[in-house]
Amino acid sequence: MEAPQYALNGEFEITTHPHEMRMSLWVYSPVITERATGSVLLDLTGSPWDLRRIEEGRGRILMTLMRYPDGDREYMIEVAPFEAIAIVEGEAYPLAELGVVLNAIA
């Protein structure tokens, strides 16, 4: 696991959990945790989704993800933790359903 990152005034911790998809090819799947409660808002551990970049803005955590093995396309996912939604390709979904939504778009 790489060093955690913090977003939205330190209220949320983003960690990555690496797992080997193929010989020497590692995917760093993101986990977002609310620090005050320890509640896990998003856990893509063991999935083919690799976290490339993380930013924040307008009360949202902006993640750039890439799906293994399709390395040609990046997806910008906006996580609005205070609203419990994720925005994927312009459409809002309940945050709890993000894993299912990601599997459907790729």
KOLGU-4560 file (N, C-alpha, C; in nm, 3 decimals, padded with zeros to 5 digits):
<recs>
<n_xx: 00.085 n_yy: -00.117 n_zz: 00.000 ca_xx: 00.000 ca_yy: 00.000 ca_zz: 00.000 c_xx: 00.089 c_yy: 00.124 c_zz: 00.000 mol: A seq: 1 type: MET>
<n_xx: 00.057 n_yy: 00.219 n_zz: -00.085 ca_xx: 00.130 ca_yy: 00.344 ca_zz: -00.088 c_xx: 00.083 c_yy: 00.432 c_zz: 00.027 mol: A seq: 2 type: GLU>
<n_xx: 00.155 n_yy: 00.541 n_zz: 00.050 ca_xx: 00.118 ca_yy: 00.634 ca_zz: 00.157 c_xx: -00.021 c_yy: 00.691 c_zz: 00.129 mol: A seq: 3 type: ALA>
<n_xx: -00.102 n_yy: 00.705 n_zz: 00.232 ca_xx: -00.237 ca_yy: 00.759 ca_zz: 00.210 c_xx: -00.233 c_yy: 00.905 c_zz: 00.169 mol: A seq: 4 type: PRO>
<n_xx: -00.337 n_yy: 00.946 n_zz: 00.098 ca_xx: -00.357 ca_yy: 01.086 ca_zz: 00.064 c_xx: -00.484 c_yy: 01.130 c_zz: 00.134 mol: A seq: 5 type: GLN>
<n_xx: -00.494 n_yy: 01.260 n_zz: 00.156 ca_xx: -00.610 ca_yy: 01.314 ca_zz: 00.227 c_xx: -00.679 c_yy: 01.418 c_zz: 00.140 mol: A seq: 6 type: TYR>
<n_xx: -00.812 n_yy: 01.422 n_zz: 00.150 ca_xx: -00.889 ca_yy: 01.514 ca_zz: 00.066 c_xx: -00.996 c_yy: 01.582 c_zz: 00.150 mol: A seq: 7 type: ALA>
<n_xx: -01.040 n_yy: 01.695 n_zz: 00.097 ca_xx: -01.149 ca_yy: 01.774 ca_zz: 00.156 c_xx: -01.120 c_yy: 01.806 c_zz: 00.302 mol: A seq: 8 type: LEU>
<n_xx: -01.015 n_yy: 01.883 n_zz: 00.319 ca_xx: -00.970 ca_yy: 01.928 ca_zz: 00.451 c_xx: -00.934 c_yy: 01.813 c_zz: 00.544 mol: A seq: 9 type: ASN>
<n_xx: -00.885 n_yy: 01.705 n_zz: 00.487 ca_xx: -00.842 ca_yy: 01.591 ca_zz: 00.566 c_xx: -00.953 c_yy: 01.503 c_zz: 00.617 mol: A seq: 10 type: GLY>
<n_xx: -01.075 n_yy: 01.528 n_zz: 00.573 ca_xx: -01.189 ca_yy: 01.448 ca_zz: 00.622 c_xx: -01.191 c_yy: 01.307 c_zz: 00.563 mol: A seq: 11 type: GLU>
<n_xx: -01.126 n_yy: 01.290 n_zz: 00.447 ca_xx: -01.128 ca_yy: 01.161 ca_zz: 00.379 c_xx: -00.987 c_yy: 01.116 c_zz: 00.348 mol: A seq: 12 type: PHE>
<n_xx: -00.964 n_yy: 00.988 n_zz: 00.367 ca_xx: -00.835 ca_yy: 00.928 ca_zz: 00.339 c_xx: -00.848 c_yy: 00.838 c_zz: 00.217 mol: A seq: 13 type: GLU>
<n_xx: -00.755 n_yy: 00.854 n_zz: 00.123 ca_xx: -00.754 ca_yy: 00.770 ca_zz: 00.005 c_xx: -00.627 c_yy: 00.686 c_zz: 00.009 mol: A seq: 14 type: ILE>
<n_xx: -00.646 n_yy: 00.556 n_zz: 00.008 ca_xx: -00.534 ca_yy: 00.464 ca_zz: 00.005 c_xx: -00.546 c_yy: 00.378 c_zz: -00.120 mol: A seq: 15 type: THR>
<n_xx: -00.436 n_yy: 00.317 n_zz: -00.157 ca_xx: -00.440 ca_yy: 00.221 ca_zz: -00.267 c_xx: -00.391 c_yy: 00.087 c_zz: -00.216 mol: A seq: 16 type: THR>
<n_xx: -00.452 n_yy: -00.016 n_zz: -00.269 ca_xx: -00.416 ca_yy: -00.152 ca_zz: -00.231 c_xx: -00.369 c_yy: -00.224 c_zz: -00.356 mol: A seq: 17 type: HIS>
<n_xx: -00.237 n_yy: -00.242 n_zz: -00.367 ca_xx: -00.184 ca_yy: -00.304 ca_zz: -00.489 c_xx: -00.209 c_yy: -00.454 c_zz: -00.490 mol: A seq: 18 type: PRO>
<n_xx: -00.235 n_yy: -00.503 n_zz: -00.608 ca_xx: -00.242 ca_yy: -00.647 ca_zz: -00.629 c_xx: -00.191 c_yy: -00.678 c_zz: -00.769 mol: A seq: 19 type: HIS>
<n_xx: -00.127 n_yy: -00.791 n_zz: -00.780 ca_xx: -00.064 ca_yy: -00.830 ca_zz: -00.906 c_xx: -00.169 c_yy: -00.890 c_zz: -00.999 mol: A seq: 20 type: GLU>
<n_xx: -00.181 n_yy: -00.831 n_zz: -01.117 ca_xx: -00.276 ca_yy: -00.881 ca_zz: -01.216 c_xx: -00.210 c_yy: -00.983 c_zz: -01.308 mol: A seq: 21 type: MET>
<n_xx: -00.083 n_yy: -00.964 n_zz: -01.332 ca_xx: -00.005 ca_yy: -01.049 ca_zz: -01.418 c_xx: 00.139 c_yy: -01.038 c_zz: -01.371 mol: A seq: 22 type: ARG>
<n_xx: 00.225 n_yy: -01.123 n_zz: -01.419 ca_xx: 00.364 ca_yy: -01.115 ca_zz: -01.374 c_xx: 00.417 c_yy: -00.972 c_zz: -01.381 mol: A seq: 23 type: MET>
<n_xx: 00.453 n_yy: -00.918 n_zz: -01.268 ca_xx: 00.514 ca_yy: -00.786 ca_zz: -01.256 c_xx: 00.423 c_yy: -00.672 c_zz: -01.300 mol: A seq: 24 type: SER>
<n_xx: 00.294 n_yy: -00.694 n_zz: -01.315 ca_xx: 00.201 ca_yy: -00.587 ca_zz: -01.348 c_xx: 00.108 c_yy: -00.569 c_zz: -01.230 mol: A seq: 25 type: LEU>
<n_xx: 00.122 n_yy: -00.454 n_zz: -01.165 ca_xx: 00.046 ca_yy: -00.427 ca_zz: -01.043 c_xx: -00.061 c_yy: -00.323 c_zz: -01.068 mol: A seq: 26 type: TRP>
<n_xx: -00.177 n_yy: -00.345 n_zz: -01.008 ca_xx: -00.289 ca_yy: -00.251 ca_zz: -01.014 c_xx: -00.307 c_yy: -00.196 c_zz: -00.873 mol: A seq: 27 type: VAL>
<n_xx: -00.321 n_yy: -00.063 n_zz: -00.863 ca_xx: -00.336 ca_yy: 00.006 ca_zz: -00.734 c_xx: -00.480 c_yy: 00.053 c_zz: -00.721 mol: A seq: 28 type: TYR>
<n_xx: -00.562 n_yy: -00.030 n_zz: -00.660 ca_xx: -00.705 ca_yy: -00.001 ca_zz: -00.648 c_xx: -00.733 c_yy: 00.090 c_zz: -00.528 mol: A seq: 29 type: SER>
<n_xx: -00.820 n_yy: 00.191 n_zz: -00.547 ca_xx: -00.844 ca_yy: 00.289 ca_zz: -00.442 c_xx: -00.947 c_yy: 00.245 c_zz: -00.337 mol: A seq: 30 type: PRO>
<n_xx: -00.925 n_yy: 00.299 n_zz: -00.218 ca_xx: -01.020 ca_yy: 00.286 ca_zz: -00.107 c_xx: -01.035 c_yy: 00.426 c_zz: -00.047 mol: A seq: 31 type: VAL>
<n_xx: -01.159 n_yy: 00.471 n_zz: -00.029 ca_xx: -01.185 ca_yy: 00.602 ca_zz: 00.033 c_xx: -01.254 c_yy: 00.578 c_zz: 00.166 mol: A seq: 32 type: ILE>
<n_xx: -01.195 n_yy: 00.635 n_zz: 00.272 ca_xx: -01.246 ca_yy: 00.617 ca_zz: 00.407 c_xx: -01.274 c_yy: 00.752 c_zz: 00.470 mol: A seq: 33 type: THR>
<n_xx: -01.387 n_yy: 00.765 n_zz: 00.537 ca_xx: -01.416 ca_yy: 00.885 ca_zz: 00.615 c_xx: -01.337 c_yy: 00.874 c_zz: 00.745 mol: A seq: 34 type: GLU>
<n_xx: -01.249 n_yy: 00.968 n_zz: 00.771 ca_xx: -01.158 ca_yy: 00.956 ca_zz: 00.884 c_xx: -01.228 c_yy: 00.965 c_zz: 01.019 mol: A seq: 35 type: ARG>
<n_xx: -01.330 n_yy: 01.048 n_zz: 01.032 ca_xx: -01.395 ca_yy: 01.068 ca_zz: 01.161 c_xx: -01.466 c_yy: 00.942 c_zz: 01.211 mol: A seq: 36 type: ALA>
<n_xx: -01.523 n_yy: 00.867 n_zz: 01.117 ca_xx: -01.602 ca_yy: 00.750 ca_zz: 01.157 c_xx: -01.535 c_yy: 00.618 c_zz: 01.122 mol: A seq: 37 type: THR>
<n_xx: -01.436 n_yy: 00.623 n_zz: 01.034 ca_xx: -01.373 ca_yy: 00.500 ca_zz: 00.987 c_xx: -01.458 c_yy: 00.427 c_zz: 00.884 mol: A seq: 38 type: GLY>
<n_xx: -01.565 n_yy: 00.490 n_zz: 00.840 ca_xx: -01.656 ca_yy: 00.430 ca_zz: 00.742 c_xx: -01.590 c_yy: 00.428 c_zz: 00.604 mol: A seq: 39 type: SER>
<n_xx: -01.593 n_yy: 00.312 n_zz: 00.541 ca_xx: -01.538 ca_yy: 00.297 ca_zz: 00.406 c_xx: -01.647 c_yy: 00.334 c_zz: 00.306 mol: A seq: 40 type: VAL>
<n_xx: -01.621 n_yy: 00.439 n_zz: 00.229 ca_xx: -01.718 ca_yy: 00.487 ca_zz: 00.131 c_xx: -01.704 c_yy: 00.417 c_zz: -00.003 mol: A seq: 41 type: LEU>
<n_xx: -01.581 n_yy: 00.379 n_zz: -00.036 ca_xx: -01.553 ca_yy: 00.314 ca_zz: -00.163 c_xx: -01.438 c_yy: 00.217 c_zz: -00.143 mol: A seq: 42 type: LEU>
<n_xx: -01.453 n_yy: 00.096 n_zz: -00.193 ca_xx: -01.346 ca_yy: -00.002 ca_zz: -00.182 c_xx: -01.341 c_yy: -00.082 c_zz: -00.312 mol: A seq: 43 type: ASP>
<n_xx: -01.241 n_yy: -00.051 n_zz: -00.395 ca_xx: -01.223 ca_yy: -00.123 ca_zz: -00.521 c_xx: -01.109 c_yy: -00.224 c_zz: -00.511 mol: A seq: 44 type: LEU>
<n_xx: -01.072 n_yy: -00.263 n_zz: -00.390 ca_xx: -00.965 ca_yy: -00.359 ca_zz: -00.368 c_xx: -00.990 c_yy: -00.486 c_zz: -00.448 mol: A seq: 45 type: THR>
<n_xx: -00.887 n_yy: -00.533 n_zz: -00.515 ca_xx: -00.896 ca_yy: -00.656 ca_zz: -00.592 c_xx: -00.961 c_yy: -00.640 c_zz: -00.728 mol: A seq: 46 type: GLY>
<n_xx: -01.003 n_yy: -00.520 n_zz: -00.761 ca_xx: -01.068 ca_yy: -00.495 ca_zz: -00.890 c_xx: -00.963 c_yy: -00.461 c_zz: -00.995 mol: A seq: 47 type: SER>
<n_xx: -01.003 n_yy: -00.454 n_zz: -01.122 ca_xx: -00.908 ca_yy: -00.417 ca_zz: -01.227 c_xx: -00.887 c_yy: -00.266 c_zz: -01.239 mol: A seq: 48 type: PRO>
<n_xx: -00.941 n_yy: -00.186 n_zz: -01.145 ca_xx: -00.933 ca_yy: -00.041 ca_zz: -01.155 c_xx: -00.810 c_yy: 00.012 c_zz: -01.084 mol: A seq: 49 type: TRP>
<n_xx: -00.728 n_yy: 00.084 n_zz: -01.161 ca_xx: -00.601 ca_yy: 00.139 ca_zz: -01.116 c_xx: -00.615 c_yy: 00.290 c_zz: -01.097 mol: A seq: 50 type: ASP>
<n_xx: -00.581 n_yy: 00.339 n_zz: -00.979 ca_xx: -00.588 ca_yy: 00.483 ca_zz: -00.953 c_xx: -00.466 c_yy: 00.551 c_zz: -01.013 mol: A seq: 51 type: LEU>
<n_xx: -00.489 n_yy: 00.642 n_zz: -01.105 ca_xx: -00.380 ca_yy: 00.714 ca_zz: -01.171 c_xx: -00.352 c_yy: 00.850 c_zz: -01.107 mol: A seq: 52 type: ARG>
<n_xx: -00.458 n_yy: 00.924 n_zz: -01.076 ca_xx: -00.443 ca_yy: 01.057 ca_zz: -01.017 c_xx: -00.560 c_yy: 01.082 c_zz: -00.923 mol: A seq: 53 type: ARG>
<n_xx: -00.534 n_yy: 01.169 n_zz: -00.827 ca_xx: -00.641 ca_yy: 01.211 ca_zz: -00.737 c_xx: -00.630 c_yy: 01.362 c_zz: -00.719 mol: A seq: 54 type: ILE>
<n_xx: -00.743 n_yy: 01.429 n_zz: -00.724 ca_xx: -00.751 ca_yy: 01.573 ca_zz: -00.704 c_xx: -00.876 c_yy: 01.599 c_zz: -00.623 mol: A seq: 55 type: GLU>
<n_xx: -00.897 n_yy: 01.724 n_zz: -00.590 ca_xx: -01.021 ca_yy: 01.760 ca_zz: -00.523 c_xx: -01.068 c_yy: 01.895 c_zz: -00.572 mol: A seq: 56 type: GLU>
<n_xx: -01.198 n_yy: 01.917 n_zz: -00.565 ca_xx: -01.255 ca_yy: 02.042 ca_zz: -00.607 c_xx: -01.405 c_yy: 02.042 c_zz: -00.588 mol: A seq: 57 type: GLY>
<n_xx: -01.460 n_yy: 02.155 n_zz: -00.550 ca_xx: -01.605 ca_yy: 02.173 ca_zz: -00.532 c_xx: -01.665 c_yy: 02.069 c_zz: -00.438 mol: A seq: 58 type: ARG>
<n_xx: -01.593 n_yy: 02.034 n_zz: -00.334 ca_xx: -01.645 ca_yy: 01.937 ca_zz: -00.238 c_xx: -01.646 c_yy: 01.795 c_zz: -00.288 mol: A seq: 59 type: GLY>
<n_xx: -01.566 n_yy: 01.768 n_zz: -00.391 ca_xx: -01.561 ca_yy: 01.636 ca_zz: -00.451 c_xx: -01.418 c_yy: 01.584 c_zz: -00.459 mol: A seq: 60 type: ARG>
<n_xx: -01.408 n_yy: 01.453 n_zz: -00.460 ca_xx: -01.280 ca_yy: 01.387 ca_zz: -00.482 c_xx: -01.281 c_yy: 01.340 c_zz: -00.627 mol: A seq: 61 type: ILE>
<n_xx: -01.184 n_yy: 01.387 n_zz: -00.703 ca_xx: -01.176 ca_yy: 01.357 ca_zz: -00.846 c_xx: -01.070 c_yy: 01.250 c_zz: -00.866 mol: A seq: 62 type: LEU>
<n_xx: -01.111 n_yy: 01.135 n_zz: -00.914 ca_xx: -01.019 ca_yy: 01.025 ca_zz: -00.935 c_xx: -01.008 c_yy: 00.995 c_zz: -01.085 mol: A seq: 63 type: MET>
<n_xx: -00.886 n_yy: 00.978 n_zz: -01.130 ca_xx: -00.865 ca_yy: 00.929 ca_zz: -01.266 c_xx: -00.829 c_yy: 00.782 c_zz: -01.253 mol: A seq: 64 type: THR>
<n_xx: -00.912 n_yy: 00.698 n_zz: -01.313 ca_xx: -00.895 ca_yy: 00.554 ca_zz: -01.306 c_xx: -00.870 c_yy: 00.497 c_zz: -01.445 mol: A seq: 65 type: LEU>
<n_xx: -00.798 n_yy: 00.387 n_zz: -01.447 ca_xx: -00.779 ca_yy: 00.311 ca_zz: -01.570 c_xx: -00.809 c_yy: 00.166 c_zz: -01.539 mol: A seq: 66 type: MET>
<n_xx: -00.873 n_yy: 00.099 n_zz: -01.631 ca_xx: -00.910 ca_yy: -00.041 ca_zz: -01.610 c_xx: -00.806 c_yy: -00.131 c_zz: -01.677 mol: A seq: 67 type: ARG>
<n_xx: -00.754 n_yy: -00.225 n_zz: -01.601 ca_xx: -00.663 ca_yy: -00.324 ca_zz: -01.657 c_xx: -00.746 c_yy: -00.428 c_zz: -01.730 mol: A seq: 68 type: TYR>
<n_xx: -00.710 n_yy: -00.472 n_zz: -01.847 ca_xx: -00.588 ca_yy: -00.444 ca_zz: -01.922 c_xx: -00.602 c_yy: -00.333 c_zz: -02.025 mol: A seq: 69 type: PRO>
<n_xx: -00.717 n_yy: -00.264 n_zz: -02.029 ca_xx: -00.740 ca_yy: -00.158 ca_zz: -02.127 c_xx: -00.667 c_yy: -00.031 c_zz: -02.085 mol: A seq: 70 type: ASP>
<n_xx: -00.540 n_yy: -00.021 n_zz: -02.118 ca_xx: -00.458 ca_yy: 00.091 ca_zz: -02.077 c_xx: -00.469 c_yy: 00.214 c_zz: -02.163 mol: A seq: 71 type: GLY>
<n_xx: -00.558 n_yy: 00.212 n_zz: -02.261 ca_xx: -00.568 ca_yy: 00.324 ca_zz: -02.353 c_xx: -00.666 c_yy: 00.431 c_zz: -02.310 mol: A seq: 72 type: ASP>
<n_xx: -00.753 n_yy: 00.399 n_zz: -02.215 ca_xx: -00.857 ca_yy: 00.494 ca_zz: -02.178 c_xx: -00.858 c_yy: 00.518 c_zz: -02.028 mol: A seq: 73 type: ARG>
<n_xx: -00.863 n_yy: 00.646 n_zz: -01.992 ca_xx: -00.877 ca_yy: 00.684 ca_zz: -01.852 c_xx: -01.019 c_yy: 00.733 c_zz: -01.828 mol: A seq: 74 type: GLU>
<n_xx: -01.069 n_yy: 00.711 n_zz: -01.708 ca_xx: -01.203 ca_yy: 00.752 ca_zz: -01.670 c_xx: -01.192 c_yy: 00.850 c_zz: -01.553 mol: A seq: 75 type: TYR>
<n_xx: -01.260 n_yy: 00.964 n_zz: -01.564 ca_xx: -01.265 ca_yy: 01.061 ca_zz: -01.455 c_xx: -01.391 c_yy: 01.032 c_zz: -01.374 mol: A seq: 76 type: MET>
<n_xx: -01.371 n_yy: 01.000 n_zz: -01.247 ca_xx: -01.481 ca_yy: 00.968 ca_zz: -01.158 c_xx: -01.485 c_yy: 01.078 c_zz: -01.051 mol: A seq: 77 type: ILE>
<n_xx: -01.599 n_yy: 01.140 n_zz: -01.034 ca_xx: -01.617 ca_yy: 01.240 ca_zz: -00.929 c_xx: -01.692 c_yy: 01.175 c_zz: -00.813 mol: A seq: 78 type: GLU>
<n_xx: -01.630 n_yy: 01.175 n_zz: -00.697 ca_xx: -01.694 ca_yy: 01.120 ca_zz: -00.579 c_xx: -01.737 c_yy: 01.238 c_zz: -00.492 mol: A seq: 79 type: VAL>
<n_xx: -01.866 n_yy: 01.248 n_zz: -00.468 ca_xx: -01.923 ca_yy: 01.352 ca_zz: -00.382 c_xx: -01.961 c_yy: 01.285 c_zz: -00.251 mol: A seq: 80 type: ALA>
<n_xx: -01.868 n_yy: 01.275 n_zz: -00.156 ca_xx: -01.894 ca_yy: 01.196 ca_zz: -00.035 c_xx: -02.005 c_yy: 01.253 c_zz: 00.054 mol: A seq: 81 type: PRO>
<n_xx: -02.023 n_yy: 01.384 n_zz: 00.055 ca_xx: -02.126 ca_yy: 01.444 ca_zz: 00.139 c_xx: -02.266 c_yy: 01.418 c_zz: 00.084 mol: A seq: 82 type: PHE>
<n_xx: -02.272 n_yy: 01.388 n_zz: -00.045 ca_xx: -02.399 ca_yy: 01.358 ca_zz: -00.111 c_xx: -02.417 c_yy: 01.208 c_zz: -00.134 mol: A seq: 83 type: GLU>
<n_xx: -02.312 n_yy: 01.130 n_zz: -00.106 ca_xx: -02.311 ca_yy: 00.984 ca_zz: -00.128 c_xx: -02.340 c_yy: 00.946 c_zz: -00.272 mol: A seq: 84 type: ALA>
<n_xx: -02.283 n_yy: 01.025 n_zz: -00.366 ca_xx: -02.298 ca_yy: 00.993 ca_zz: -00.508 c_xx: -02.161 c_yy: 00.992 c_zz: -00.576 mol: A seq: 85 type: ILE>
<n_xx: -02.160 n_yy: 00.927 n_zz: -00.691 ca_xx: -02.043 ca_yy: 00.929 ca_zz: -00.779 c_xx: -02.092 c_yy: 00.969 c_zz: -00.917 mol: A seq: 86 type: ALA>
<n_xx: -02.014 n_yy: 01.050 n_zz: -00.984 ca_xx: -02.050 ca_yy: 01.094 ca_zz: -01.118 c_xx: -01.952 c_yy: 01.029 c_zz: -01.216 mol: A seq: 87 type: ILE>
<n_xx: -02.009 n_yy: 00.951 n_zz: -01.306 ca_xx: -01.932 ca_yy: 00.876 ca_zz: -01.404 c_xx: -01.983 c_yy: 00.914 c_zz: -01.542 mol: A seq: 88 type: VAL>
<n_xx: -01.896 n_yy: 00.969 n_zz: -01.623 ca_xx: -01.932 ca_yy: 01.011 ca_zz: -01.758 c_xx: -02.059 c_yy: 01.096 c_zz: -01.760 mol: A seq: 89 type: GLU>
<n_xx: -02.067 n_yy: 01.189 n_zz: -01.665 ca_xx: -02.176 ca_yy: 01.285 ca_zz: -01.660 c_xx: -02.303 c_yy: 01.237 c_zz: -01.592 mol: A seq: 90 type: GLY>
<n_xx: -02.309 n_yy: 01.112 n_zz: -01.551 ca_xx: -02.428 ca_yy: 01.056 ca_zz: -01.486 c_xx: -02.400 c_yy: 01.033 c_zz: -01.337 mol: A seq: 91 type: GLU>
<n_xx: -02.495 n_yy: 01.069 n_zz: -01.252 ca_xx: -02.481 ca_yy: 01.050 ca_zz: -01.108 c_xx: -02.539 c_yy: 00.914 c_zz: -01.068 mol: A seq: 92 type: ALA>
<n_xx: -02.465 n_yy: 00.846 n_zz: -00.979 ca_xx: -02.506 ca_yy: 00.716 ca_zz: -00.927 c_xx: -02.484 c_yy: 00.714 c_zz: -00.776 mol: A seq: 93 type: TYR>
<n_xx: -02.560 n_yy: 00.632 n_zz: -00.704 ca_xx: -02.531 ca_yy: 00.616 ca_zz: -00.561 c_xx: -02.388 c_yy: 00.564 c_zz: -00.543 mol: A seq: 94 type: PRO>
<n_xx: -02.317 n_yy: 00.621 n_zz: -00.452 ca_xx: -02.178 ca_yy: 00.583 ca_zz: -00.429 c_xx: -02.164 c_yy: 00.434 c_zz: -00.401 mol: A seq: 95 type: LEU>
<n_xx: -02.260 n_yy: 00.376 n_zz: -00.332 ca_xx: -02.254 ca_yy: 00.234 ca_zz: -00.299 c_xx: -02.260 c_yy: 00.144 c_zz: -00.424 mol: A seq: 96 type: ALA>
<n_xx: -02.305 n_yy: 00.198 n_zz: -00.536 ca_xx: -02.316 ca_yy: 00.120 ca_zz: -00.659 c_xx: -02.202 c_yy: 00.145 c_zz: -00.756 mol: A seq: 97 type: GLU>
<n_xx: -02.101 n_yy: 00.221 n_zz: -00.715 ca_xx: -01.994 ca_yy: 00.259 ca_zz: -00.810 c_xx: -01.923 c_yy: 00.138 c_zz: -00.867 mol: A seq: 98 type: LEU>
<n_xx: -01.893 n_yy: 00.039 n_zz: -00.790 ca_xx: -01.825 ca_yy: -00.080 ca_zz: -00.841 c_xx: -01.901 c_yy: -00.145 c_zz: -00.955 mol: A seq: 99 type: GLY>
<n_xx: -02.031 n_yy: -00.159 n_zz: -00.939 ca_xx: -02.117 ca_yy: -00.218 ca_zz: -01.042 c_xx: -02.119 c_yy: -00.129 c_zz: -01.166 mol: A seq: 100 type: VAL>
<n_xx: -02.130 n_yy: 00.001 n_zz: -01.146 ca_xx: -02.134 ca_yy: 00.097 ca_zz: -01.257 c_xx: -02.003 c_yy: 00.090 c_zz: -01.336 mol: A seq: 101 type: VAL>
<n_xx: -01.890 n_yy: 00.087 n_zz: -01.267 ca_xx: -01.761 ca_yy: 00.081 ca_zz: -01.335 c_xx: -01.747 c_yy: -00.047 c_zz: -01.416 mol: A seq: 102 type: LEU>
<n_xx: -01.792 n_yy: -00.157 n_zz: -01.364 ca_xx: -01.783 ca_yy: -00.283 ca_zz: -01.438 c_xx: -01.870 c_yy: -00.279 c_zz: -01.564 mol: A seq: 103 type: ASN>
<n_xx: -01.978 n_yy: -00.205 n_zz: -01.560 ca_xx: -02.070 ca_yy: -00.198 ca_zz: -01.674 c_xx: -02.019 c_yy: -00.107 c_zz: -01.785 mol: A seq: 104 type: ALA>
<n_xx: -01.939 n_yy: -00.006 n_zz: -01.752 ca_xx: -01.896 ca_yy: 00.089 ca_zz: -01.856 c_xx: -01.774 c_yy: 00.043 c_zz: -01.933 mol: A seq: 105 type: ILE>
<n_xx: -01.699 n_yy: -00.049 n_zz: -01.878 ca_xx: -01.574 ca_yy: -00.087 ca_zz: -01.946 c_xx: -01.590 c_yy: -00.211 c_zz: -02.028 mol: A seq: 106 type: ALA>
</recs>
